[in-house]
Amino acid sequence: MPPKRTTCPFHQSGICRKGDRCNMLHIGPPGAAQVSPAQSNSNRRAGQAAANDTSNSGNASTAGMPPNACKAFWTTGECESMFSCRFRHVKAGASTQEQEPLPPPRVALNNDDVADVSNPFTGALPGAALTPTQAHNRIRVYLRHDYVFRRSDDYYTFVSILQSANPQNNTWFIKDGQEFLQLMGDPSGNGIRRIQEVLAHQNVSAEADLGRNTLSFQRGYLPVLAYLSSEFVIRSTIQTNVKYVKRFKPTGHSDNLTTLIRNLVRWLNQWGTAICSSRYTFTDSIVDLPVDQRQHTVDQLKKSIKPLVDLIERSEATTRRVRQDPRRPAERDPVARQKGYLLQMQLTYQPPGELREGGPQHENDHASIKDIRIVPPHSELVSTAPTYLPGNVGGAPHHLPSESMERLLDIQFRLLREELIAPIRASIGAILDDLAKPPNEKTVLSELIKNNGGLYKCEQDRDSIRFSLYTDAKFGLMACDRRGISVELDFDAPPGDARHKTQAKRTTYWESVGKKRLTQGGLVALIWKVDGGPLRVYLGVISSSFKDLLESTKKQEKRVKVRVSFFDAEVELRILRRLQKSQMGRKETMILIESPAMFESVRPFLETLKAQEPTSIPFSDYLPLFDSGDLSQIRVAPPAYVHPQFNFDLSSLFDRPRDLLLRPHDPNSVARARTILRQKSRLDDTQAEAMVDALTSEVSLIQGNGKGIEILRVLIANKIRPILLIAFTNHALDNIIVRVLEKNITDQIVRLGSRSADETVAELSLDNILMNANKARRDRASGRAYAEMKRAEEAMKDFMNEIIGEKSRPVQLDNYLLSQYPLHHTELHNPPSWIQELFDQSKHDHDYKHSNRQNQPKSLVDFWREGGDLAFITYTTPKAGSGSSSSPSAGGGTGRDKNRGAARSDTAANDANPIPAMDRKTWSDARQSFFEKICGSRDIPPPPTTNRSVDQLLQDHEIWNMSKGERDRLNIRLNQGMLEGTQQEQLEEFERLKERHREVSVEWKEIQDKSKLEVLANAVIIGCTTNGAAKLTELLRSVAPRVLLVEEAGQVLEAHILASLVPSIQHMILIGDPLQLRPTIESYQLSADNPGIGQVYQLDRSLMERLSSSGLRMSRLDVQRRMRPEVSELIRCTLYPSLIDNDTVKARPSIRGMAKDVFFLDHRHGEGGAGEESVSKTNTFEVNMIKDLVLHLLRQGAYTETGDIVVLCAYLGQLVKIRKALAGEVMTVVDERDAAQLVDHRDEDDVAGIFEATVQQVKISSRV
């Protein structure tokens, strides 16, 4: 009799290749996981049977359901658990062919496949078109703990399942891809292990005709690499799982990763050379394409793998630098046009951090920006050593390789961080200088403390230092929510209307300055000094809203409350201790100072620059700082999505129907398109040139404004999406989106951010779209993450309550006694019998209250230090008129009930129902009865009255014989010792809980981002400001935009654009004018306008200006449609010699009531207000003249709309004078940025008046 065979698990999973030759049983169709009839009932696990019970034969919905199938999927076709479900997904009524269709035939690649170079082999391998359900059923066998790959075909089948998970497979949606990634990336599963086993295969070859134990590079490796670089992985919002896939490193010694990458390069070169040759030997679908398309695909694959090579080489170069000489900068060839300041920098150069001779200057001084904390710690804030700032020009000394993206990121991060930190550091330095002076010396700080705060003003090293200072800060309650931990700070309101007696005046003041004072997200510093202790500086951001600020000012006349989130766990723990009762009453100085920098508007850029992998940033051929400073000879390639046969359809640029194709790789096609666009399209000549340049260059610069709309039209018409549209201001962004909608280019637009003033655009905001969308069924993962976050919050709240002392302080003190003073601990827990009886009664008596305490003592520690025993044996004469006494109740009751009444302390006066007073005789009788029963004697022990020192008390362990004063002193000493001994332990626990809370909050947010990603995945245009792009970098990285178009690029900091360059960007178009306004920064030291050291840093030089000044081709729009000819003539002679006036501006009417449309007035009336105490200049003659001229223009009747008349002032002081002069005649509107500067540079007494509206006095209905 032949042996009984077992069931084939591969057949059950649908992947057995032996077929009839298999020695195991094949039961049922492939993929139908079955067992023998004898085992069909006994092999089901109890848990599965309970969760997936199909035993009820009367249930029609499960009739015919195969064993081990998911009941939910069988009946509904859906399963909430998706890939995490342990049952097979089979739908009722579906045929075997539908459940497990045959693999599609191998087909040749088309142009769309070649264009999608991130995954050029989609559909080329068997199994590459599996549905999510089929992938779910087939992948399970590979995730078993005991699974082993036995031959190359096993590897190929596994990777074909991975290859099915891609957006080109139209049966997969984003949610399916995310679920599959979670399954494969689960660190507790085996998905990562299987991928490791593929990539760590010993025998890999790019040759044809391989054996069964040799893995084909193109069939085994490329599909895995394609999956890891697919949109489902790259666009994932689940960073907590995908990081395990992205950070793959084979097991073994540390050189494995380097060897793997070098082998990848070798295999790719061999394969690429072979398939591009005329005599190829591969059976590969790519060989059916023309040679130029094959070569393009290979080039793009090489370009994709180049970042990995750069990463390895950079790591090896860093190791060599450290081994050679970490203190000495590398030698550099001098640049031919190098200026004197570069020579000076070379002579005085010291590298940062551990590379510096003598070592780091403080704890936050590091060579790598990844190690630098964005928020400076105390040691950095008080350091007098100069900050390491690298030069932002080619040839400047630097510790990183020249002409590298790594160096560029380092420079931009350090300079932008200095722009953020320098003001608060200078403010702290000024305060410390004042504190270091003799106490009797008059300082700016001493005067401000005397006046309860105000504006700190001084001059230091030619710099004007101005910041708001708030005095007498006090701590309130701490809170923990999903935004983190924050503490309430209460401090003096600044002088002036902020302290006005009337609520209306205080409200008006804060509404006037609310955008620059105590703003949510603003950076503040707490300077905290305890008498006799060291001074510490802690930074934080204001977490409360402007509404909260107004509410606090309404309730308090002279105080203000805000909530602050500090960055260091140290200060949060210190605040918790400060809130303990034992710490109350300590003399200390706490000052809050406010930085003019808006921390939350800069932080996202710094975090992105710090986290960016240099090799992931696109356009590395153009963006680094080149030593030569010359990009004029560099050829800019077409966008990566443009393959050799790709054509742009330009028919949308003609008013009349006409076909025109532009093939970027064909010079003849490009030249023909330029000619026809100039002659026949609605574009003028320079616009036509700019259009062709933009479409044929992966990095395009366009000087001028107005044709970003037409570029968007062409890109969208050619299905190039998604497009990331960035503008410098919300106003400019809204204008572009409105024009796109008006011209019917697309309505698939999502705007990031909520600060849109246009109602139509506001409806397109991501928040509103999500709010208006139908509520989907609640995701289990979201519910679990939210519950986990709430548990983390509760754990943190419990810990904070323990530190404050309401719960575990007695336990902590008891443990401290046990470890440090065991004799005292023994005596404490073995009190005299009468004290033990009193304590036992106090625990059971709900009406019992000790002196100065509202609750019953929780432990003997409480009872001892509060003197419950002493209060019992000490008679206190009741106060006249009081309804209570320290005497016990003389009421009836015997035994325990009577003695319980005798155990009440002298705080019974606080009770709602006070005990009647007792005379001394009644009190004595009650006590004597108590002691007679407990001790056998009627003698009442005398209360101790000794007054020994703490050192003596530490030597005497009889702690129950100590007086109340002695107990208080000993308790303070024990508390101090306990806090010192547990401080580090508590800090570590606090940081652990804080990090746990952060992790679960991030996980919950990532799950919420799933719904955002689903919305953004359908968008053609994603619009945002530079700030919005930086705040949502991870989300944008998941969306994977292909085009970045930046309007007003000349006003955008280079760091902002670098932070927006997610790896998927293949086409960058910068539109603006580098000859006009530069980006705005606060630090003159870092500005290109500074003729000295600023020429080295040039932080306010935009990327557009740097690239164009280096010679990179920049298109120019020469036809202007804004200025009348008299105005354009002024700049034609200086900046734009080829500027042409469009006919529309030539026909504009002259200004009514004026002899000339443009004129200049020269006068001899001197300026005023430029004294030592003044912050700006004024000119009274000009103020009166402007007032009369404005009124004259208004009387013409043609200029009465808002914005018809604009008055530009060179000085802030003049702006104030003009506004006051016009206040009685017209309503004036001050620009937001001017208003912000006025708040910074005017005394507080003037601020509220500057911004108060005066509409009640308007004589002419108009605004200026």
Number of C-alpha atoms within 10 A of each C-alpha: 3 4 5 8 9 12 17 19 18 18 24 23 22 19 18 17 12 11 11 10 7 12 12 17 17 23 16 13 15 18 23 24 24 22 21 13 8 8 10 12 13 9 10 13 9 11 9 13 13 10 10 16 14 21 11 9 10 9 9 10 14 18 15 12 18 19 18 22 19 25 26 18 19 23 18 11 14 16 16 13 14 19 25 14 14 15 22 25 27 29 22 18 11 11 11 13 9 12 19 22 14 12 13 14 11 12 13 15 19 14 13 12 18 26 21 18 20 22 24 21 23 23 25 22 24 19 24 24 27 27 21 23 22 23 23 22 25 23 22 18 18 18 18 12 10 8 11 12 13 10 13 20 17 17 21 22 20 23 28 25 25 25 30 28 31 24 16 17 17 11 15 19 16 19 16 19 22 21 18 23 23 22 22 25 23 17 17 9 15 20 21 19 19 20 22 16 15 22 21 17 15 11 12 21 19 21 16 13 11 13 11 12 14 18 25 23 20 19 21 25 22 20 28 22 18 21 23 22 16 21 23 25 26 18 25 28 26 24 17 16 18 22 14 15 20 14 8 15 17 18 13 9 7 10 11 13 18 17 11 15 17 14 14 21 16 14 20 20 15 14 20 19 13 17 21 20 13 9 8 14 13 16 11 18 16 23 20 15 16 12 15 13 21 20 19 19 23 22 15 19 18 16 12 16 16 15 18 19 17 15 17 16 13 18 12 12 14 16 12 12 18 13 9 10 11 21 19 16 18 14 9 14 7 16 14 9 9 15 12 9 14 21 15 10 16 18 10 9 19 19 23 22 22 17 20 20 13 9 15 16 20 16 14 19 21 21 20 15 20 14 11 16 15 19 20 19 18 17 14 17 22 17 13 10 9 7 14 18 20 23 22 23 21 20 24 22 25 24 23 22 16 20 19 19 24 20 20 22 24 22 24 26 22 21 21 23 19 18 19 26 19 17 20 22 19 20 24 20 16 19 20 15 12 17 14 8 11 9 10 7 9 11 16 15 20 17 13 18 17 10 13 18 24 23 21 19 17 14 10 10 6 7 12 11 17 19 19 21 25 25 23 18 20 14 17 16 12 20 16 19 16 17 11 15 22 23 22 18 19 19 21 25 25 23 19 17 23 25 20 16 12 12 18 12 17 24 20 18 25 21 18 20 20 19 16 21 19 27 20 22 20 22 26 26 22 20 19 19 16 13 11 8 9 8 14 17 19 21 24 21 23 24 23 20 14 17 10 13 21 21 13 15 21 16 12 15 17 17 19 24 25 23 26 24 23 23 17 15 16 17 18 22 19 13 18 21 20 17 18 16 11 15 12 10 8 10 9 12 15 19 21 22 24 27 26 22 21 18 20 16 17 18 20 20 27 25 18 23 26 23 13 19 15 21 20 19 21 21 19 14 15 17 19 19 23 17 18 16 18 16 19 13 9 12 12 18 15 21 20 19 21 23 25 21 15 18 17 19 16 22 17 18 22 15 10 11 9 12 11 18 15 22 20 25 17 13 11 11 15 18 13 13 21 18 14 12 23 16 13 14 19 15 18 16 18 14 23 24 20 23 25 20 24 23 23 21 20 22 24 24 26 28 21 22 16 14 17 20 15 18 18 20 19 20 18 17 17 13 10 16 19 24 24 26 25 28 26 21 16 20 14 15 22 24 13 19 24 15 12 20 15 11 11 10 17 17 14 14 22 26 28 22 19 17 13 18 11 14 9 13 20 20 16 21 22 19 17 14 16 14 10 9 10 8 8 7 7 8 13 11 14 16 13 12 21 19 14 18 23 18 14 24 25 15 17 23 18 13 19 21 17 17 23 21 19 12 15 15 19 19 16 18 20 22 15 20 18 14 11 13 16 15 17 21 21 15 14 19 13 13 17 12 12 15 20 15 17 20 24 14 20 23 15 11 16 10 15 22 22 24 16 11 11 14 14 18 20 15 15 21 19 18 19 23 22 20 21 25 21 22 21 22 19 18 18 14 14 18 10 7 7 12 16 23 25 28 33 28 22 18 11 8 11 9 10 12 13 18 23 23 22 23 28 27 26 24 19 24 18 14 14 7 10 14 20 17 22 18 14 15 10 14 22 19 13 20 21 16 20 26 18 13 13 14 13 11 12 17 14 16 10 9 17 15 12 12 15 13 11 18 10 12 18 16 11 13 18 16 21 21 15 24 18 22 16 22 21 17 17 21 19 15 14 20 18 13 15 19 17 11 12 13 16 12 12 16 17 14 14 19 17 14 18 19 13 18 27 18 15 22 23 18 23 22 17 21 19 15 18 19 14 18 20 14 16 24 18 15 22 20 24 27 27 26 23 24 23 20 27 27 22 17 19 20 20 23 20 24 28 23 27 20 25 24 20 25 27 23 28 28 24 26 23 21 24 25 22 21 25 26 25 24 19 22 24 20 25 23 24 24 26 24 21 23 12 10 13 20 19 13 15 14 17 16 19 25 23 18 15 15 10 13 16 19 20 24 22 21 27 27 23 22 22 29 21 19 21 20 16 16 14 22 21 20 22 21 22 19 17 19 16 12 15 21 19 13 13 16 16 11 12 14 11 8 11 15 11 12 17 16 18 16 13 12 14 13 10 11 9 12 14 14 13 12 9 10 13 11 9 4 4 5 7 6 10 10 13 14 15 12 9 7 8 14 15 18 16 23 17 16 13 17 20 14 11 16 16 14 12 18 14 13 18 22 14 13 10 12 18 17 13 14 13 13 15 12 12 8 12 10 13 18 21 22 23 21 18 22 20 16 16 21 19 15 21 24 21 22 15 15 8 10 8 12 20 18 13 22 21 19 18 18 15 21 14 15 22 21 16 19 21 13 12 16 16 11 12 15 12 14 13 19 20 20
